[in-house]
Amino acid sequence: MLLQETWLSNETCAKLDDISSDFSVLHTSAMESKINDSYLTGRPFGGTAVMYNKHLSYKVSKIDTDSPRCTGIKLMLDNHCEGNTTEALIISGLLLDVK
């Protein structure tokens, strides 16, 4: 499951783990720079996450995107018919119209 606009910080993203004990979550916060400001104004913003079934945990690795608005994983898929493995890249991104 791909999530955008989670409005969660690194400290509060554990709330996503409470949704279901069957899923693992990788989250990226876009809130950290806002939280580190001495004066908070406006609404929270950003944050993306990827939720995946824990049965797939051994096949999933996090991709370092270098962006607070993008969370990515690499999923290794076994092709039993051909006897090889395929990589699937799954990315939850927040695209904004910034002017």
C-alpha positions in Angstrom: 0.0 0.0 0.0 1.4 3.4 -0.9 0.7 6.4 1.3 1.2 10.1 0.7 0.6 13.2 2.9 1.0 11.2 6.1 1.7 14.3 8.1 3.9 12.3 10.4 7.3 13.1 11.8 10.1 10.5 12.4 8.9 10.4 16.0 5.2 9.8 15.3 5.5 7.5 12.2 5.3 4.5 14.5 1.5 5.1 14.4 1.5 3.4 11.0 2.8 0.2 12.6 -0.4 0.1 14.7 -2.7 -0.1 11.7 -2.1 -3.9 11.3 0.3 -6.4 12.8 0.4 -8.1 9.4 2.2 -5.2 7.7 5.7 -3.6 7.9 6.0 0.1 7.1 8.8 2.2 5.7 8.2 5.9 6.1 9.9 9.1 5.0 9.0 12.4 6.8 8.9 15.8 5.1 8.1 17.3 8.5 11.6 17.3 10.0 12.7 20.7 8.7 9.4 22.3 9.7 9.6 20.7 13.2 13.2 22.0 13.7 12.1 25.6 13.1 11.8 27.5 16.3 8.3 28.7 15.3 5.7 26.4 13.8 3.0 27.9 11.5 0.5 26.4 9.1 -0.6 22.9 8.7 1.6 19.8 8.6 2.6 18.6 5.2 4.2 15.8 3.3 5.4 12.3 4.3 5.2 9.1 2.3 5.2 5.5 3.2 5.1 2.0 1.8 3.2 -0.7 3.7 3.9 -4.3 2.7 2.9 -7.7 4.1 5.4 -9.0 6.7 5.6 -12.3 4.8 7.5 -10.4 2.1 10.0 -8.8 4.5 12.9 -11.1 3.4 12.3 -10.0 -0.2 12.1 -6.2 0.5 14.9 -3.7 0.9 14.6 0.1 1.3 15.8 2.4 -1.5 17.6 5.5 -0.4 15.9 8.2 -2.4 17.6 11.3 -0.9 14.1 13.0 -0.8 11.8 13.6 2.1 8.9 13.3 -0.3 9.6 9.9 -1.7 9.8 6.4 -0.1 10.9 3.5 -2.2 11.5 -0.2 -1.9 13.0 -3.0 -4.0 11.0 -6.2 -4.1 12.7 -9.4 -5.2 10.2 -11.6 -7.1 10.9 -15.2 -7.8 10.0 -16.5 -11.3 9.6 -20.2 -10.6 8.8 -21.0 -14.2 12.1 -19.6 -15.5 14.1 -20.1 -12.3 15.3 -16.5 -12.0 14.6 -13.5 -9.9 13.2 -10.1 -11.0 13.5 -6.8 -9.2 10.4 -4.6 -8.8 10.9 -1.0 -7.7 7.9 0.4 -5.8 7.9 4.1 -5.0 5.4 6.2 -3.1 6.0 9.8 -4.1 4.4 13.2 -3.3 4.4 15.4 -6.3 3.6 19.0 -5.7 2.8 21.9 -8.0 5.3 24.3 -6.7 5.3 27.8 -8.3 
